[in-house]
Structures are given as structure tokens and as C-alpha cells.
Amino acid sequence: MRQTWLPLLLAGSLALGGCQYAGLAPVVADLVNQAAGERRYADEDFGRAAAEACRGRAARHGRVAITRVEQDSSRTMRVRGTIEDPYQVQDRGFVCVFRSDGRIAEFRRDPRTQ
């Protein structure tokens, strides 16, 4: 039901043509991204959201320390950190990939300390 208006909006914006279309391009792109579930983050907000999501996922295994947050692409952030597991002699590292749609694409515990 929600996506039935999307083709009409796109067809209408394409029909405008020329300078009028160029002015509406960012608005149309934002509407398409919203309909697709894409979230828009400023760079620092994207990194903060990635760190918090990955921290929450890693907290299931013990106390978490984030060591690095780096952008892989315009749509993904890679978060590295360590998990202090009370049952392990050595802290274990983890790698987490966070997507711009707000989901964790990959989470793996690394046997090496980060």
C-alpha cells in the first residue's frame, strides 16, 4: 500500500524535465531512500550509530571496549573492539559491519586481541 505512490511520484518528477527536475532531484532521492528503508546519517552520526549498535551486539558476550570505527563505503561502517569475557584468560576481539539501513550485516568474534 505504501509503495503504490512511489511510481507515480517518480513518473511525475520525470515529466517535469529540465531545470525544474534538477531542483527536485534531492527531494525525490530522499523520498526513494525513505521508501526503501535507507537512513541518512551525517558522518559522525553514522559512526556513532554503528558503534552503539555493535556495542549492543557484542555486550551479549561480556564487557565491551570499542577500539576503532572506520568507514568501509558510503553505506557501511566497520567497528572493531574487544570483549572482556570473565571466563577467558585473554580478551577477545570482534569485528562488526553496520549498514546505513540500521542493520548489522556481519558480526564475528576474532580470537586475536584487537
N, C-alpha and C positions, 0 to 999 in steps of 0.2 A: 504494500500500500504506500509506504513511504517513498519508494523509489520510482513510482509511476510519474511523478512530476519532473524527475531528472532529465529524461529525454526531451520533454517539452521545453525545459529551461535551456538546454544546450541548443536545440533547434532554433529557439527564439533568439538566443545570443548570436548564433552564426548568421542569422538573417539580417542582423543589424549592419554587419560589414564595416570596413574601413576604420576610421578614427573612433567611431562610437564603440566598435567591438574592442579596440585596443584599450579603451578606458574601462571596459567591463571585464577584461581578462582576469585580473586578480580576484575579483568578486566571484566569478564563475569557478575559478580554480579552487577557492576556499569552499564553495558550496559542494563541488565534486569531492574534495577531500573529506568534508564532513559526512557526506553520504556514504563514502567508502570506509568510514570509521577512522580515518587518518587524523592524528592530533598534530597540532602545530606547536612547536616548542621554540623558544629562544635558546641560543646555545647553552647558556648557563642553566636554564630551566631543564633542558633536555638531559644534561649531565647530572643535575640534582635528582631528577625523576628516576634516571637509570640507577644511580647509587642507592636511592631509597628502596626501589623495587627489588634490586639484587640483594640488598642488606636483609630485607624481609624474607627472601627465599633462603638465604644462607643461614639465617638465625634458627632455622629448624635443627641445625646440626651443632650449634654451640654459639659462643660469643664471637662477634664478627668485627673485623677491622678492615676497612676499605683502604687499599694501598694505591690504586691507580684507576682513573676513569679516562678513557680515550675514545675519540670518535672514529668508528670504522668507516662509515659512509654517511650520507645525509640522512639516512633512515635507521642507523644502528649505532649503539654505543657499546663498548666493551669495558666491563668493570672487573677489576682484579682485586683480590683481598685474601685475608687469612681467616680461618675458623679455629678458635681455641676450643678444642674438644677435651673435656675433662678426663676422658678415658684413653686419650692418646698421649704418648710421651712428647711428640712433636706436633706443633700446629700444622694444619693442612691448608693449602691454598685452594682458591676457587677462581673460576672464570665464568662470567655471566655475560650474555649478549642480550641487550634490551633494544626492542624495536620502537619506532616512532608511533606505532598504534597502541602503545602502552602494554605490550606483552613481552614476556621473556621468551626469546627464541631458543636459547641454549643455556644450560647451567651444568657445569661439571666440576667435581672436586678434583683438584690436582694433588698428587701425592707429594710434590715438591713444595717447599715453603716459598711463597711469593716474595 
